[in-house]
Amino acid sequence: MEEQISQDSCDVEMNNSKGVLLKIANLYAEQLMSDVCLVVGANRYPAHRVILCASSDVFQVMLMNPEWNECRESVIELKEDPMCSMVFPQFLKYLYVGQIKVSIQTVMPMLELADKYNIKDLVELCVDYMLKHVAKAATQGYLVPWFQYTIAFGSNHVELTQALQNFLKWNLDIVSESNDFNELCGMILVRLLQQNDLVIHSEFTLFEYLEKWLLYKKEQLDKEQDMTDEEKMYELVSTIEAVFVHVRFAMMSPAELAQILVRPIVQYHKEFFVERVAIGMSYHSGQDDRIRAIRAQENGALQFTPRLYTSWGCSMVICGFEQIENYDNFVYFFDSQKDLSECHEEQGVGWVIEFFPRGVRYPRAKLIGVYNTLINSEIPESIIRTVRLKVLCQERHEEERRFMIGVLISGVQNKITHVRTCRVRTAYFSNEFRVLHIDNLIPYDELQLSAVNLSTHLIGEKRDTIRLHVVIAPLGEYACSEAPPFEFRNL
């Protein structure tokens, strides 16, 4: 028991809140004086109306509103799915003691119960846990069900939905290795395939992931006893057309397009895949009329728009971060493609990439005879507190050329290294404009924190390494820089 003595020594404030909470907890543990019984599945849970009503306005309406039949009942049956039924004892105990233990396996059904009965504090606890375990959920096969649940629940979990969505887009290689990838809803998959900032090794790699997903769907269809063979084939063909129409075959090389025609799934809809491969070949052979006709279709421009293909970029790894001095820079050189179509036999474009992880310093300088005058101009020292990436195009373009610049920054969560931050810019380069600055890649102060609060963007065994991957892709005349929003209002 705690005591607080005021200036008047006769007034003493005593705090026995822990003891009171213990008494309430004993009501649950000993099942004393319960006045209602909750039936969930085959189990019965004695409870107290006052605790349920104080914790949940849903229970309050159910148990106190005379218009509800439950108001007059002493035994109330609650309809919960099997996973929620399994965690219901812990859920009910939380209403009494305010403490709960969750895991990757149990947090989502617990969140479902908290949402259903509007237990706002428990919702916050569950969401906070899920935000801190997104990477682990992805490797253990829970990211997809988490994502599909938060989407279905609407706008109530925006931050969590965004975190799950970003991990799915930027780490599809990790997600595709788990079994839950096969359970991804077709509508969500279609939206995913429409995104330009999808990080993947190549478009052909993406096709392989989708092939795995489709073959799983076919296995499930084959097990359906209430469908005829014709109905199963119709469903399979419809799925192929709805999903694979968003694969960007023009972004594959002619050699990869030739491989498509011998893939296992082609046999289920050969005409469709031959047509899609033909689109890719038309692009590489420069058939402009055919390309313009496809581009005029809905989302047609996306067919000729690259994604963030890691095979097109360069990796930058900076070790021993704590030894880096302020304003140090790290320089890398690499070549990107000048044109995506192989009908243009042009050399690549050279780039100089400079990374400033600890701010940028412009030393004091003097400009002599500025603007055709004899007056010299003093420029004071300038320091910019930012984490900057400087992109310099080595080639001088007579006409403006458009490029997509993607910066993938690795991070760690739950000891799992993954792409944690992704920055994408559309930039135009010409004779006059050859430099692009991308600032605040990582919050500047985050990298100044002590070892006690290490940045989530520091990776490696010693957590002293920064890893970036820069992707530069040309955006030709048929490409677009915008994609449909990753939204699911109709789910």
C-alpha positions, 0 to 999 in steps of 0.5 A: 500500500502506498501513502502520499502525505500532504502539507497538512500531515493529518491528510494522508492519501492511501493507494490500495488499487493493486489490492482492489484489482486482486479482489476483482481477479479473485471473482474470475478465479473463484467464480464467486457470485457470477450472475451470467454464464457465457456459452462458447462452443462446448464450454461454459464461462461463469461471469459477472454482468457488471464486469462485462458491461464496464469493459464493453459497450457491446456487452452493455447493450446486450445485457442491459437493453430490455429490447435484447433477449439476452438481457433477461437470460442467465445463460447466453450463447456466443457464436465464435469461430474455432480460433476465437473460441480457443482464446476466449478464456484468456479474453474473458480473464483480461476483462477482470485482470487487465493482463494478457499473453498473446503470441503470433498464433493467438493475437489475431483471434484475440483482436477479432474478439476485441473488435467484435466486443469493442474492447478498445484498450485490448485492440490497442495492445493487439495492434501494437504487438502485431506492428512489432511482429510483422516480419515474424508473421511473414516467415511463420505464415500469418502475414496474409491472414492478418492482412486480409482481416485488417482489410476486411475490417475497414479503416479501423486499423489503418497503420497496421494495414499499411505496415502489412501491405508494405511488407507484402509489396517490398518483401514478396520473396519472403512472403511467397516462401510461406504457405499462407501465400497460397491463401492470398485472396484473388482480389488482393493479388490483382491489386498487388499486381497492379502496383509499380513499387512491387519489389521483385527480382524480375517479372519472370520471378513474379510469374513463377510465384503466381504459377505456384499460387495457381497450381495450389488453387487448382489442387483445391478445385480438384477436391471440390466434390460439388463441382463438375469437371466443366465447372472446375475448368471454367473457374480455373480459366477465369482465375487465370484471366483475372490474375495473369492479365496483370503480369507485365510480359513486356518487362520480360526478356525475349528469352524469358518469354520463350520459357513461359510457353513451356511452363506447366500452367500454360496447358490450362489456357494456352490461347491466353498465354500465347496472346500475352507472350505475343504482347511482350514480343511486340514490345521488343520488336517495336510494333508501335501500333500494337503497343498503342492499341494495348496501352489504350485499354484499361490499365494497359500502360502498366504492361509497359511500366517496370517495377522495382526489379532488384536485378536492375540495381546496385547494392550499397553496403556500409559496415562499421557505421559507428566509425563513420564521421559526420558528413562522410559520403560513399560513392558507387558507380553502375549502369542502368538500361537506357531503354526497356525494349530490345529493339533499341540497341543502345548502350546503358546509362552510367550513374554515380550514386553518393550516400550521405548517412550523417548529414551534408556539409557545404563548406564556406566558399567565395563566388567571384564575379557573380552575374557579370559583376566585379563584386565577390560574394561570400557563401557561409558554411551550410550544414543539412541534417539529413540522410541523403542519396545523391543520384548523378546521371553521367550521360548528357541527354539532348532531350529529357529522359524519364527514369524511376528511381527506387531506394530499398533500405534494409532493416531488421525486426524480430532478427529478420532482415528485410526491406524496411523502407522503400522510396520511389521517385520519378525523375527527368534528366537532361543536359540541364538537370543531371542531379537528383537529391533524395533526402530523409531516407531515414530519419536523421536523428534515428541514426544518432541514437545510442546503442540502447536504442539502435535504429531498425535500419542497422543490420548485421550481427553487430547491428552496425551495417546499413544496406541500400539497394538502388534501382534505376529503370527507364520509363519510356514513352509507353510507361506510366508513373502512377498505378491504381491505389492499393485499396479494397473498399468492396471487400 
